[in-house]
Amino acid sequence: VEAEGDLDFRGTLGVAKDAPVGFRAIRLNFNLDTAEPQERVDSLLKLTERYCVVFQTISQKPELTVSARR
């Protein structure tokens, strides 16, 4: 598995207020060594997208809250 993404470190480090914080794109590449037919590989990819907790959390934007207590 290869994971890569695009982000502007200026935003993450707080050195440029106009630069976004966080990843703007994330790419996952699976390099498979298999003799399986393409339809099985396609099915694997579809099921991976459907049941991957991290993928679903990012793609469905969960409800987020921030709080502070003293």
C-alpha positions as CSV (number, residue, x, y, z in Angstrom):
1,V,0.0,0.0,0.0
2,E,1.2,3.5,-0.9
3,A,-0.3,6.5,0.7
4,E,0.4,10.1,-0.5
5,G,-1.3,13.4,-0.1
6,D,-1.1,17.1,-0.8
7,L,-0.9,19.7,2.0
8,D,0.6,23.1,2.5
9,F,2.9,23.0,5.6
10,R,2.7,26.8,5.9
11,G,-0.9,26.4,7.1
12,T,-0.1,23.5,9.5
13,L,2.8,25.4,11.0
14,G,0.9,28.6,11.3
15,V,3.3,30.7,9.2
16,A,0.7,31.8,6.6
17,K,-2.8,32.6,7.6
18,D,-4.1,32.3,4.1
19,A,-2.7,28.7,3.7
20,P,-5.1,25.9,4.4
21,V,-4.5,23.5,7.4
22,G,-4.6,19.8,6.6
23,F,-4.6,17.6,3.5
24,R,-6.3,18.8,0.4
25,A,-6.0,15.4,-1.4
26,I,-5.2,11.9,-0.2
27,R,-4.3,9.0,-2.6
28,L,-4.1,5.3,-1.7
29,N,-2.5,2.9,-4.2
30,F,-2.7,-0.8,-3.7
31,N,0.0,-2.8,-5.6
32,L,-1.4,-6.3,-6.0
33,D,0.6,-9.3,-7.1
34,T,-2.3,-11.6,-8.2
35,A,-3.6,-13.6,-11.0
36,E,-7.2,-13.0,-10.1
37,P,-9.5,-11.7,-12.8
38,Q,-10.1,-8.0,-13.0
39,E,-13.7,-8.2,-11.8
40,R,-12.4,-9.8,-8.5
41,V,-9.8,-7.0,-8.1
42,D,-12.6,-4.4,-8.8
43,S,-14.8,-6.1,-6.2
44,L,-12.0,-6.0,-3.6
45,L,-11.5,-2.3,-4.2
46,K,-15.2,-1.6,-3.9
47,L,-15.4,-3.6,-0.6
48,T,-12.3,-1.9,0.7
49,E,-13.9,1.5,0.1
50,R,-17.2,0.4,1.7
51,Y,-15.8,-1.2,4.9
52,C,-12.7,0.9,5.6
53,V,-13.4,2.8,8.8
54,V,-10.8,5.5,8.0
55,F,-12.0,6.0,4.4
56,Q,-15.7,6.2,5.4
57,T,-14.9,8.6,8.3
58,I,-13.0,11.0,6.0
59,S,-15.4,10.8,3.1
60,Q,-18.6,11.2,5.1
61,K,-17.4,14.1,7.3
62,P,-18.5,13.1,10.8
63,E,-20.1,15.6,13.3
64,L,-17.3,17.3,15.1
65,T,-17.3,19.2,18.3
66,V,-14.7,21.1,20.3
67,S,-15.0,22.0,24.0
68,A,-13.0,23.2,26.9
69,R,-13.5,22.7,30.6
70,R,-11.9,24.1,33.6
